[in-house]
Amino acid sequence: MMNDKLKVGICGLGTVGGGVFNLLHANAAQITARTDYEIQVVQVATRQLPADFINHHNAEYVNDIFAVASNPAVDVVVELIGGINPALELVLTAINNGKHVVTANKALLAHHGDKIFQVAQNKGVIVAFEAAVAGAIPIIKTVREGLAANNINLVAGIINGTGNFILTGMMQQHLSFAEALSAAQRLGYAEADPTFDVEGIDAAHKLTILAALAFGMRLRFDAVYSEGIANISRYDIDHAAGLGYIIKHLGIAKKLADGMELRVHPTLVSHEQLLSKVDGVMNAVLVNSDAAGNTLYYGAGAGAAPTASAVIADIIDIARANIKTPFLGNHHLLDLPVIGIEESISPYYLRIMADDIPGVLAQITGVFSQNGINIETIVQKESEEQAGIIPIIIITHPVREKIMNAAIWSLEQQANIKKKVVKIRILDLAN
Ligand code: HSE
């Protein structure tokens, strides 16, 4: 039997593009058997062909991405160039030319998804983006299909592979931050500009998309609070471990009675929670919903083959034409209010560097008591860097962020306390 053909044009042959090209070839027989379509790469566009490029598909090679978006032979444009410009123009051109689009570009969707999905809806084409969030994990499908019967209350996850790889390398192999980051870059995990990974911007892009899907809200990248991992030190990793916590970089979207919390920051996760065991480039997303309860999804968050797996799943969906509703239809997205980070409630880990003198502990606990903050654990450690200065580690009960910030400000005004007090939120699924 002759199979129908779905003709694909790939823009960008970097880590992910090369992975898609190769995996489509390696697993062609299985993919055709599952879809009754032969997925044929008819054209690839890239500024420069990779040195190890083998043209398995006999695809035409061009260096103009817009040639793919305008090619009458192309049914699906796969956008893997990343960034906003010229990716936005490329995607809009492809849609306006009646082509389906598959993209892994989380930055593009977080910033311009509203427009892209609107134009796609008007043109009746699909824009699919499984690879934009959490690499190989089918989290977009899961939220959109598997959990479609539920009201979702919380999405919390490790959604940047590079950040998790760095934190794990610092903790388990005692790598420096810079060593761990350059290993992540060598392995093709990091963004072209790795500050996106390190400063939490990439995770904020992904959280924006997840929140829109999970809560039916508009894409609100502008409202995501984000803090990166650049200030996480070995000291805090070790002190936290001593108290039974692992430091993870989490994205959290939570629905409260008065609005949404959208935040990305380093978080202490109890070693008893599964999220604490997600190491290296692996990602995991915890979803709490009213009927399904807690469900947890785990898999590689970056890298050529895992991301290619997600991109090709979208191409297969288009071949099967089983996407009948748009991924994000603008007409029914809610304008949910987003609550500022200062109103969020969490337990905290603090590291306070103080003069090693009598009464310093009483001075610190006095500030907490004046602010009505309940201390769960307080530990005085040995001097680390400077003789006569000791780290005091505190774990608090849950407290509102603005109250905690006021207490930290008071502490930092005192002569015996050195700036800056290190503050890291602790994951508390009960609050
Ligand atoms: N730089 C991203 C990460 C790639 O490390 O998670 C996958 O989105």
Residues whose N, C-alpha, C, O or C-beta is under 5 A from the ligand:
A	BS01	HSE	A132 I159 N160 G161 T162 Y189 A190 E191 D197 G301 A302
